[in-house]
Amino acid sequence: MKTIGRKFSNRLISSGILAIILCCSGCKKFLEQSSPDEFIPATIADLQKVLAREGYPPANRPFHPYFSLLDDDVKCVTPDPYASNWKQGQPAFTWSRDLYSEMQINGDRDADTYGKYYQRIKGCNVVLDMIRQAKGEQAEKDQLEGQARVLRAYYYFMLVNLYGWPYNDPQQTPDKSMGVPLVLTGKVADACLRRNSVEEVYNQIVSDITQGAALLEKANSNDQVFCIGRQAAWLLASRIFLYMNDWKRVIENAGRLLSERPALEDIHRWAVTSGRDSGMIYPRPCYIDPSNKEIIFLFGCIREYGLLGTDSVYNQPCYYPSDTLSAAYEKGDLRADVYINSWRRTGIFSKVNYKGYLGKSFRTAEAYLNRAEALIRTYIRRRDAALLDQAVTDLNFLRKNRFEAVNFKPLSVADFGSVQELLSFCLQERRRELCFEEHRWFDLRRYGMPAITHFYYQSNKQKPQAYQLPERSSSYVLPIPDIALTNNPMLIQNP
């Protein structure tokens, strides 16, 4: 993977980070200084460069390539002592409490997820600290501040869901459970801060996403795929409120987005038919791509999925879609081909691979799923039949764009025996659509943290060993990396 990373590093920087700089600031070169601490930005243009380089997710450094190995959508299929992803993935796949140190021993020299997120938060804080004094038009200030606040909301959302208990956990109240330290200015070091509660972190997230979205709406800038805009802010807001069980605000924010951008990608043009080129099986272009019209925001590193097989080496990956995920797709559902079967045929991860530009995205499809779930859960409290009709309409629209026409059959509320059956179907639809896009692990946490069993192959000569993640296990909350504990003695490690 190191060779692959070097191979695509220059391309990723030119097509990803540079695109962010161009669309956000019009600048044609990188900020010359290596850190925002080394100079004092005087203009909005200066701060735009800071945010592009220090605040936006980097295109050449993944946050957590192990993330998709934690949940029940993946299985280990074979041992390969020559494959780095087999060994590097083991600590996450087996939910080791020494996750980061074991990954480092197995070859990952950049495993500090916690520190990476705080580095990005620092870049956002620098912009927010200095934006009032910087010279520039107010519209430009509004747009830049909005981007910085939405990005900071996203980073804290990821941190608190990686290292804190779920907000909606019925057995632990968010005002009592530990979240992560809130660092809200570049003038305060994080080396002496205690962990804020989950509730305090979410309060800050809500403040940032609310203010950020309002500023981006006020700026009224055109949304561009490499930049945070109002549509991306609305989608992120709907996700945040979904995790908080605030169904009304989920519906409101998803509705804002879908009223302005309702179209979904027709998956038929992505459907895979394996071909051969010089005797080698080749994949179609990856699904997370700028040409996909439902991509609202494209960001991050392709190597985020390196352990799943994003490289161009035609070897069988060690990790594949799980049997339960594969069985979840119905006849005629083209997602099984585009998301899953293509991966099996080629050995290359289907949603993002070496043909792609960047690694992660916000997609319109999520808004339909967020709203459908919120509508169903609202019905459970209010018993308004119109809510269920709208939820099924949302699900039908998504599915129509995912099935072969001959196999697509619109659903009605009457097709479900109970509201709980419809809710279960909606959550399964979410699994089918958003697999391997950093949703499933967090979803399992908010569903009550069910038990999971993984089978890991230790060697070719042994049967796979079973590893159990018990229901409500403390391993649903990741350990804070040792380096963070060393740097900040005020931190308390997760149990």
VENKA-V895842 format. One record per residue. N is the residue number from 1. RES is the residue in three letters. D_LAST is the distance of its C-alpha to the last C-alpha in Angstrom with 2 decimals. Layout:
N,RES,D_LAST
N,RES,D_LAST
This chain:
1,MET,32.73
2,LYS,33.51
3,THR,37.17
4,ILE,36.63
5,GLY,34.60
6,ARG,37.49
7,LYS,40.01
8,PHE,38.83
9,SER,37.52
10,ASN,40.84
11,ARG,41.46
12,LEU,38.13
13,ILE,38.65
14,SER,42.19
15,SER,41.55
16,GLY,38.21
17,ILE,37.68
18,LEU,41.42
19,ALA,41.80
20,ILE,39.30
21,ILE,41.27
22,LEU,44.56
23,CYS,43.70
24,CYS,41.86
25,SER,44.14
26,GLY,47.12
27,CYS,46.36
28,LYS,47.44
29,LYS,45.54
30,PHE,42.18
31,LEU,41.48
32,GLU,42.84
33,GLN,40.37
34,SER,37.11
35,SER,35.03
36,PRO,35.69
37,ASP,35.37
38,GLU,38.55
39,PHE,40.96
40,ILE,41.60
41,PRO,42.12
42,ALA,45.34
43,THR,45.81
44,ILE,44.02
45,ALA,44.91
46,ASP,42.99
47,LEU,39.88
48,GLN,40.26
49,LYS,40.06
50,VAL,36.93
51,LEU,35.16
52,ALA,36.44
53,ARG,35.19
54,GLU,32.12
55,GLY,30.96
56,TYR,31.58
57,PRO,29.35
58,PRO,30.86
59,ALA,32.90
60,ASN,32.31
61,ARG,28.57
62,PRO,25.96
63,PHE,22.62
64,HIS,20.72
65,PRO,23.11
66,TYR,20.40
67,PHE,19.58
68,SER,22.08
69,LEU,20.78
70,LEU,17.60
71,ASP,19.58
72,ASP,22.35
73,ASP,25.27
74,VAL,25.37
75,LYS,26.12
76,CYS,26.78
77,VAL,30.52
78,THR,31.49
79,PRO,30.54
80,ASP,32.25
81,PRO,31.72
82,TYR,33.75
83,ALA,31.65
84,SER,28.94
85,ASN,27.18
86,TRP,26.72
87,LYS,24.74
88,GLN,22.98
89,GLY,21.82
90,GLN,20.40
91,PRO,16.82
92,ALA,16.49
93,PHE,18.67
94,THR,16.60
95,TRP,13.15
96,SER,12.25
97,ARG,8.96
98,ASP,11.75
99,LEU,13.35
100,TYR,15.29
101,SER,16.46
102,GLU,17.64
103,MET,19.41
104,GLN,21.12
105,ILE,22.25
106,ASN,23.61
107,GLY,25.63
108,ASP,23.84
109,ARG,24.61
110,ASP,23.46
111,ALA,19.90
112,ASP,18.50
113,THR,18.20
114,TYR,16.63
115,GLY,19.60
116,LYS,22.12
117,TYR,21.48
118,TYR,21.80
119,GLN,24.99
120,ARG,26.45
121,ILE,25.53
122,LYS,27.36
123,GLY,30.42
124,CYS,30.44
125,ASN,30.15
126,VAL,33.11
127,VAL,35.20
128,LEU,34.34
129,ASP,35.05
130,MET,38.43
131,ILE,39.77
132,ARG,41.74
133,GLN,43.73
134,ALA,44.34
135,LYS,47.80
136,GLY,48.22
137,GLU,49.09
138,GLN,47.07
139,ALA,46.57
140,GLU,45.00
141,LYS,42.72
142,ASP,41.64
143,GLN,40.89
144,LEU,38.93
145,GLU,36.90
146,GLY,36.20
147,GLN,34.93
148,ALA,32.68
149,ARG,31.16
150,VAL,30.60
151,LEU,29.00
152,ARG,26.65
153,ALA,25.77
154,TYR,25.04
155,TYR,22.81
156,TYR,20.68
157,PHE,20.67
158,MET,19.29
159,LEU,16.66
160,VAL,15.33
161,ASN,15.36
162,LEU,13.59
163,TYR,10.76
164,GLY,10.89
165,TRP,11.27
166,PRO,14.88
167,TYR,17.51
168,ASN,19.27
169,ASP,16.54
170,PRO,18.63
171,GLN,15.96
172,GLN,14.34
173,THR,16.92
174,PRO,16.71
175,ASP,17.99
176,LYS,15.04
177,SER,11.99
178,MET,11.00
179,GLY,12.97
180,VAL,14.36
181,PRO,17.08
182,LEU,20.54
183,VAL,23.15
184,LEU,26.45
185,THR,29.05
186,GLY,29.92
187,LYS,30.95
188,VAL,27.47
189,ALA,25.28
190,ASP,21.56
191,ALA,20.97
192,CYS,20.74
193,LEU,19.11
194,ARG,16.17
195,ARG,14.14
196,ASN,16.39
197,SER,15.55
198,VAL,15.74
199,GLU,19.19
200,GLU,20.39
201,VAL,19.57
202,TYR,21.36
203,ASN,24.20
204,GLN,24.73
205,ILE,24.64
206,VAL,27.23
207,SER,29.29
208,ASP,29.44
209,ILE,30.23
210,THR,32.80
211,GLN,34.53
212,GLY,34.34
213,ALA,35.89
214,ALA,38.60
215,LEU,39.53
216,LEU,39.82
217,GLU,41.90
218,LYS,44.07
219,ALA,44.55
220,ASN,45.57
221,SER,45.15
222,ASN,45.53
223,ASP,42.25
224,GLN,42.04
225,VAL,39.73
226,PHE,38.28
227,CYS,37.75
228,ILE,35.73
229,GLY,38.24
230,ARG,38.42
231,GLN,37.99
232,ALA,34.71
233,ALA,33.59
234,TRP,34.59
235,LEU,32.73
236,LEU,29.47
237,ALA,30.00
238,SER,30.49
239,ARG,27.19
240,ILE,25.29
241,PHE,27.02
242,LEU,26.44
243,TYR,22.67
244,MET,23.43
245,ASN,25.81
246,ASP,28.63
247,TRP,31.19
248,LYS,34.19
249,ARG,33.04
250,VAL,31.99
251,ILE,35.55
252,GLU,37.10
253,ASN,35.47
254,ALA,35.84
255,GLY,39.38
256,ARG,40.22
257,LEU,39.30
258,LEU,41.06
259,SER,44.17
260,GLU,44.55
261,ARG,43.33
262,PRO,43.55
263,ALA,44.50
264,LEU,42.41
265,GLU,43.02
266,ASP,45.30
267,ILE,43.41
268,HIS,46.68
269,ARG,47.40
270,TRP,44.10
271,ALA,44.59
272,VAL,44.54
273,THR,47.53
274,SER,46.92
275,GLY,49.70
276,ARG,50.65
277,ASP,51.47
278,SER,53.08
279,GLY,51.72
280,MET,48.07
281,ILE,46.11
282,TYR,45.08
283,PRO,42.73
284,ARG,43.78
285,PRO,42.36
286,CYS,38.73
287,TYR,38.12
288,ILE,36.12
289,ASP,39.24
290,PRO,41.25
291,SER,44.04
292,ASN,41.90
293,LYS,43.16
294,GLU,40.03
295,ILE,37.96
296,ILE,37.50
297,PHE,35.40
298,LEU,35.02
299,PHE,32.64
300,GLY,30.26
301,CYS,30.52
302,ILE,31.89
303,ARG,29.59
304,GLU,26.65
305,TYR,27.57
306,GLY,28.66
307,LEU,26.64
308,LEU,28.56
309,GLY,31.95
310,THR,33.26
311,ASP,35.58
312,SER,39.28
313,VAL,39.27
314,TYR,40.48
315,ASN,38.14
316,GLN,36.24
317,PRO,32.60
318,CYS,29.92
319,TYR,28.09
320,TYR,30.00
321,PRO,29.77
322,SER,28.47
323,ASP,31.05
324,THR,29.77
325,LEU,30.10
326,SER,33.51
327,ALA,34.69
328,ALA,33.81
329,TYR,36.78
330,GLU,40.15
331,LYS,43.52
332,GLY,44.83
333,ASP,41.52
334,LEU,41.99
335,ARG,38.31
336,ALA,37.91
337,ASP,40.41
338,VAL,39.37
339,TYR,35.56
340,ILE,35.24
341,ASN,38.49
342,SER,39.50
343,TRP,36.35
344,ARG,37.29
345,ARG,40.90
346,THR,40.43
347,GLY,37.10
348,ILE,36.28
349,PHE,33.68
350,SER,35.76
351,LYS,34.33
352,VAL,34.09
353,ASN,35.74
354,TYR,37.92
355,LYS,40.61
356,GLY,38.51
357,TYR,38.42
358,LEU,34.84
359,GLY,31.66
360,LYS,30.36
361,SER,32.06
362,PHE,32.29
363,ARG,34.69
364,THR,36.90
365,ALA,35.93
366,GLU,32.53
367,ALA,34.40
368,TYR,36.31
369,LEU,33.19
370,ASN,31.36
371,ARG,34.51
372,ALA,35.23
373,GLU,31.84
374,ALA,32.19
375,LEU,35.76
376,ILE,34.88
377,ARG,32.09
378,THR,34.54
379,TYR,37.16
380,ILE,34.98
381,ARG,35.25
382,ARG,38.78
383,ARG,40.66
384,ASP,42.70
385,ALA,44.03
386,ALA,44.61
387,LEU,40.87
388,LEU,40.61
389,ASP,43.72
390,GLN,42.28
391,ALA,39.01
392,VAL,41.04
393,THR,43.27
394,ASP,40.36
395,LEU,39.15
396,ASN,42.73
397,PHE,43.30
398,LEU,40.28
399,ARG,41.29
400,LYS,44.91
401,ASN,43.96
402,ARG,41.95
403,PHE,44.39
404,GLU,47.73
405,ALA,50.28
406,VAL,51.72
407,ASN,48.40
408,PHE,47.23
409,LYS,47.72
410,PRO,46.83
411,LEU,44.72
412,SER,45.47
413,VAL,43.59
414,ALA,45.82
415,ASP,44.36
416,PHE,41.18
417,GLY,41.26
418,SER,38.78
419,VAL,36.74
420,GLN,33.56
421,GLU,35.27
422,LEU,36.11
423,LEU,32.56
424,SER,31.28
425,PHE,34.01
426,CYS,33.05
427,LEU,29.41
428,GLN,30.77
429,GLU,33.15
430,ARG,30.31
431,ARG,28.73
432,ARG,32.14
433,GLU,32.92
434,LEU,29.74
435,CYS,28.36
436,PHE,26.92
437,GLU,27.08
438,GLU,23.38
439,HIS,23.53
440,ARG,22.51
441,TRP,18.71
442,PHE,18.62
443,ASP,21.16
444,LEU,19.23
445,ARG,16.35
446,ARG,19.01
447,TYR,20.83
448,GLY,18.14
449,MET,15.94
450,PRO,18.27
451,ALA,17.91
452,ILE,19.02
453,THR,20.62
454,HIS,21.46
455,PHE,24.11
456,TYR,24.13
457,TYR,27.37
458,GLN,26.94
459,SER,30.69
460,ASN,34.05
461,LYS,34.81
462,GLN,31.85
463,LYS,30.82
464,PRO,27.64
465,GLN,24.45
466,ALA,22.44
467,TYR,18.73
468,GLN,17.13
469,LEU,14.59
470,PRO,14.64
471,GLU,15.41
472,ARG,12.73
473,SER,10.12
474,SER,6.58
475,SER,8.31
476,TYR,10.61
477,VAL,8.59
478,LEU,9.21
479,PRO,7.74
480,ILE,9.98
481,PRO,12.83
482,ASP,13.53
483,ILE,16.84
484,ALA,15.57
485,LEU,13.62
486,THR,16.89
487,ASN,19.07
488,ASN,17.38
489,PRO,16.24
490,MET,15.60
491,LEU,12.49
492,ILE,9.06
493,GLN,6.40
494,ASN,3.84
495,PRO,0.00
